[in-house]
Every structure is written in C-alpha cells, then in structure tokens.
Amino acid sequence: MNSVTSKDGTTIAFEKFGQGPPVILVDGAFVYRAIDPWANQFAGELADRYTVYTYERRGRGNSGDTAPYAVAREIDDLAALIEHAGGTAHVVGLSSGAVLALDAAASGLPITKLALYEPPFIVDDTHEPRADDYLDHARKLIADGRKGDAIAHALTKTVFLPAEMVDEMRAQPFFAAMEAVGDTVAYDGEIMDGLMSGNPLPTDRWNAVTTPTLVLYGGASEQWMHNAAHALAETLPTTATPQISGLDNQTHEIAADILAPTIDKFFTD
C-alpha cells in the first residue's frame, strides 16, 4: 500500500489501480479492505481507462487517526489524495461517503466530476428518522470502550438492520474487523447529523457546489432511498448541473460491474 500525509499529519493509506484520469473512491461507514473487497472490484472495472485510488478513511485499517475528529479533517484527507493524484480528480462517494464527498466539493476541493450513490438521507415520512440522541449515545459507547456495542448501535439505528441479524453478525469472525473501527461510528454519525431527521435537506449546506454531479440510487432500494436521491438532486444548485439516475434491480449493496459503466459514461460525457 501507499500513503499520503494529511494536513494534520495523519497518514492516509491507499491503493492505486490502472492508468488514466484519476478517480478517487470514498467509502461509507465501517468499510475498509479487511472487511470488504468491493473497492478493489470496482477499481478493477475501471482500471483500463482510469487511475483509481481506493483509500482507507482515517481510523480504519492502515490509515492513522488524530483527535479530535472533525469532518474538515476528512476533507483534508481527500485533498491530500487529490494533490497526490495530480491536483484534480473525479470522485465517487458511496452512502455516508457520498455526503463526505459532497461536503468536500462544497468546500472547494478541485473535484472535476462527482458521482454519488445513495447518500442515506431521510427526508420525509417514508422511513422512521434517526433518533435525536443517536450520536451522543454512540460517543458514550465509544468512550466507555464498548466498540462492538457502538457498531451494533449503528447497524440497528442507522443501517436499520434487525437486532436479531446484528446479534448473528456479532458471532461471526468478521465482526472483529468491524469492531476494530468502532471509533469511526461517531465519525459517520457526525457527517450524517441532521440529515436523517425526516425533514427536508438544508438549502445552504451545498449551495457552493459547482462540480458537475450525478446522483444515483438503486431501483430495488426502499422508497426512502429513492426520495433521498431526488431530494438531493433538487437541492443542489444549478452550478452543479445535477443529474439523477436509478439503476435497475440494484440496492444499497450495489454491484461493482453495474455501477462502473454508469460512472464511466458520466465521466466521459
């Protein structure tokens, strides 16, 4: 693996695949290579046309971390990767990573095109909102050293998995790798704070975005995910020339070989 150094001195680990214009993938909650090979699969789909960077967000895997956490520090991490990639890059964001990528674009990072898959907003009554005390409770579990409980809290209260399923997951060998990044539950919780409330999206958070943006959702995902994508596309300023598209038969667990051609077409148009 390779690494870059973020503004606060944190080491951010990444892998690089292929040859061509740079594309950086921003993962959602929990995800890093010890848990899920999806990022490498996605990179392989694009590696004949792009240089694809997959990185482990701070606090995960081979990347470092520096307290206190701030979303701005994660934006600095992405800035360091873009600089390493040559100064500009396309960016693909998944789930809460899509929201981080969107915040990065709003901050003025030199992102040439931005593709976002299913940012998990709750914008109406088609899904129960995240509890108001979710983030405070997550932080308390982490402060108490209960990282496994923090992961379970996130899986049941923001990923909305049944408690019985989460109990079964905790008995599996892979859960130890999830527990290892338990601190980051609060990180994604902060990124999503106020955006899973059942209320309309804020009108001022991304009004500085000028990056051409594609918002994607899975055709087989639940209605609240569809509504979230449409709400974002309607909220983005015209400077972002927002586009929206649904991918047939896909859910939040998007297939790499389905997402990649759609991304490629958007980046080359």
C-alpha positions as a printed Julia matrix, in Angstrom:
269×3 Matrix{Float64}:
   0.0     0.0     0.0
   0.95    3.64   -0.49
   0.16    6.61    1.72
  -0.2    10.37    1.8
   0.07   12.71    4.77
  -2.96   14.82    5.56
  -2.81   18.42    6.74
  -2.86   17.42   10.42
  -0.08   14.87    9.95
  -2.33   11.8     9.77
  -1.16    9.05    7.41
  -3.85    8.01    4.92
  -3.29    4.64    3.24
  -4.38    4.0    -0.33
  -4.06    1.63   -3.25
  -3.79    2.69   -6.88
  -5.04    0.75   -9.89
  -4.85    1.33  -13.65
  -3.84    4.16  -15.91
  -5.7     7.28  -16.98
  -7.58   10.22  -15.44
  -7.67    9.92  -11.63
 -10.79    8.65   -9.85
 -10.96    8.54   -6.04
 -13.46    6.32   -4.24
 -14.85    7.49   -0.87
 -16.35    4.61    1.12
 -19.24    4.75    3.56
 -19.43    3.71    7.2
 -17.23    0.9     8.58
 -15.83   -0.12    5.2
 -12.15   -0.86    4.66
 -10.25   -3.61    2.91
 -10.16   -6.03    5.86
 -13.96   -6.16    5.76
 -14.97   -5.76    2.15
 -13.13   -6.29   -1.18
 -15.76   -4.25   -3.08
 -13.5    -1.23   -3.59
 -10.89   -3.33   -5.37
 -13.59   -4.95   -7.51
 -14.86   -1.52   -8.52
 -11.33   -0.32   -9.26
 -10.78   -3.35  -11.46
 -13.83   -2.45  -13.53
 -12.37    0.98  -14.34
  -8.63    0.29  -14.33
  -8.34    0.02  -18.12
  -9.5     3.64  -18.51
  -8.69    5.42  -15.24
  -6.2     5.54  -12.39
  -8.45    4.53   -9.49
  -7.49    5.37   -5.92
  -9.15    3.43   -3.1
  -8.23    4.65    0.37
  -8.92    3.72    3.95
 -10.58    6.62    5.68
  -8.95    7.84    8.9
  -9.32    5.49   11.82
  -9.55    2.44    9.56
  -7.08   -0.25    8.59
  -3.65    1.07    7.68
  -4.62    4.74    7.98
  -3.88    6.72   11.09
  -6.1     8.98   13.15
  -5.71   12.22   15.07
  -8.02   13.51   17.78
 -10.26   15.39   17.96
 -12.3    14.24   14.98
 -13.69   16.84   12.6
 -15.36   16.44    9.22
 -12.97   19.11    7.96
 -10.06   16.76    8.69
 -11.61   14.09    6.48
 -11.96   16.7     3.75
  -8.25   17.45    4.21
  -7.55   13.73    3.76
  -9.31   13.76    0.41
  -7.49   16.97   -0.52
  -4.15   15.24    0.1
  -5.14   12.37   -2.17
  -6.27   14.71   -4.92
  -2.98   16.59   -4.71
  -1.08   13.29   -4.93
  -3.18   12.29   -7.94
  -2.1    15.37   -9.86
  -4.16   18.24   -8.48
  -7.63   17.35   -9.77
  -9.71   14.17   -9.75
 -13.13   12.69  -10.32
 -14.67   11.46   -7.06
 -17.14    8.65   -6.38
 -18.88    8.61   -3.0
 -20.9     5.75   -1.51
 -23.54    6.07    1.24
 -22.25    8.39    4.0
 -19.05    8.67    1.95
 -21.19   10.36   -0.7
 -22.11   13.03    1.83
 -18.45   13.47    2.79
 -17.56   13.83   -0.9
 -20.35   16.37   -1.35
 -19.12   18.39    1.63
 -15.63   18.27    0.1
 -16.94   19.64   -3.19
 -18.78   22.41   -1.33
 -15.54   23.33    0.43
 -13.92   23.99   -2.95
 -11.72   20.94   -3.47
 -10.67   20.56   -7.14
 -13.09   17.75   -7.97
 -13.77   17.61  -11.7
 -16.89   15.42  -11.58
 -18.75   13.94   -8.63
 -20.79   10.72   -8.64
 -22.82    9.9    -5.52
 -24.53    6.59   -4.79
 -27.37    6.53   -2.27
 -26.49    9.14    0.32
 -28.69    7.85    3.17
 -30.8    10.92    3.86
 -34.21   10.56    5.48
 -36.19   13.49    4.15
 -39.83   12.53    4.77
 -42.11   10.03    6.5
 -41.23    7.07    4.26
 -38.78    5.92    6.93
 -38.52    6.37   10.67
 -35.9     9.06   11.4
 -32.65    8.5    13.23
 -33.07    9.11   16.95
 -32.09   12.58   18.14
 -29.73   11.11   20.73
 -28.08    8.66   18.3
 -24.74   10.46   18.08
 -24.49   11.2    21.8
 -25.18    7.56   22.6
 -22.62    6.36   20.05
 -19.98    8.64   21.55
 -20.74    7.37   25.06
 -20.38    3.74   23.99
 -17.03    4.53   22.38
 -15.83    6.5    25.41
 -16.73    3.5    27.58
 -14.62    1.22   25.36
 -17.67   -0.61   24.01
 -16.73   -0.52   20.34
 -18.69   -3.66   19.45
 -21.79   -2.15   21.0
 -21.16    1.06   19.05
 -21.06   -0.93   15.8
 -24.25   -2.76   16.76
 -25.86    0.58   17.64
 -25.03    1.93   14.18
 -26.18   -1.21   12.38
 -29.56   -1.18   14.09
 -30.18    2.57   14.32
 -28.78    3.94   11.04
 -28.38    0.93    8.73
 -31.69   -0.29   10.17
 -30.83   -3.97   10.32
 -32.98   -6.15   12.61
 -31.45   -6.67   16.07
 -31.56  -10.43   15.57
 -29.45  -10.15   12.42
 -26.92   -7.94   14.19
 -26.69  -10.44   17.04
 -25.86  -13.14   14.48
 -23.23  -10.89   12.89
 -21.55  -10.37   16.25
 -20.95  -14.11   16.46
 -19.12  -14.2    13.12
 -15.31  -13.92   12.72
 -15.56  -10.81   10.52
 -17.16   -8.79   13.3
 -13.78   -8.34   14.98
 -12.64   -6.35   11.94
 -15.72   -4.15   12.25
 -15.17   -3.71   15.99
 -11.61   -2.55   15.25
 -13.04    0.57   13.58
 -15.7     1.17   16.22
 -14.44    4.69   16.89
 -15.46    5.7    13.38
 -19.15    5.1    14.14
 -19.14    8.6    15.6
 -17.35    9.98   12.53
 -20.01    8.94   10.06
 -22.62    9.77   12.66
 -21.34   13.35   12.68
 -21.27   13.55    8.87
 -24.92   12.48    8.78
 -26.04   14.56   11.77
 -29.3    16.35   11.0
 -29.66   14.64    7.62
 -31.67   11.61    8.76
 -34.31   13.56   10.67
 -37.27   13.16    8.33
 -37.03   16.84    7.43
 -36.14   18.41    4.06
 -32.45   18.76    3.26
 -30.74   22.03    4.21
 -30.72   24.57    1.42
 -27.39   26.14    2.33
 -25.01   23.22    3.04
 -24.11   22.51   -0.58
 -25.08   25.74   -2.32
 -21.42   26.42   -3.18
 -21.06   23.22   -5.22
 -20.02   23.89   -8.8
 -18.81   20.37   -9.61
 -20.98   18.52  -12.17
 -22.77   15.93  -10.04
 -24.53   12.64  -10.76
 -26.85   11.29   -8.05
 -27.58    7.57   -8.26
 -29.89    5.19   -6.44
 -30.82    1.53   -6.73
 -34.11    0.74   -8.4
 -34.71   -2.07   -5.92
 -33.82    0.02   -2.87
 -36.5     1.17   -0.46
 -38.59    4.21   -1.32
 -36.87    6.43    1.24
 -33.58    5.96   -0.62
 -35.24    7.0    -3.88
 -36.72   10.05   -2.19
 -33.34   10.95   -0.7
 -31.67   10.91   -4.1
 -34.38   13.02   -5.7
 -34.31   15.47   -2.8
 -30.57   15.94   -3.21
 -30.8    16.44   -6.96
 -33.48   19.06   -6.4
 -31.46   20.78   -3.63
 -28.15   21.04   -5.5
 -27.56   24.39   -7.21
 -27.7    24.71  -10.97
 -23.94   25.33  -10.91
 -23.58   21.59  -10.18
 -25.69   20.71  -13.26
 -27.22   17.88  -11.2
 -28.3    14.67  -12.91
 -30.13   11.73  -11.34
 -30.48    8.12  -12.38
 -31.83    4.87  -10.95
 -30.02    1.59  -11.56
 -32.4    -1.29  -12.27
 -32.53   -4.17   -9.78
 -29.86   -2.66   -7.52
 -29.98   -1.99   -3.79
 -27.68   -0.18   -1.36
 -25.28   -3.1    -1.92
 -24.52   -2.0    -5.48
 -22.78   -4.41   -7.86
 -19.4    -3.05   -8.95
 -19.9    -4.16  -12.56
 -23.23   -2.3   -12.71
 -22.04    0.94  -11.15
 -18.79    1.22  -13.12
 -20.26    1.63  -16.65
 -22.68    4.31  -15.42
 -19.82    6.16  -13.75
 -17.66    5.83  -16.84
 -20.37    7.29  -19.08
 -20.86   10.26  -16.78
 -17.14   10.94  -16.54
 -16.62   10.79  -20.31
 -19.71   12.73  -21.45
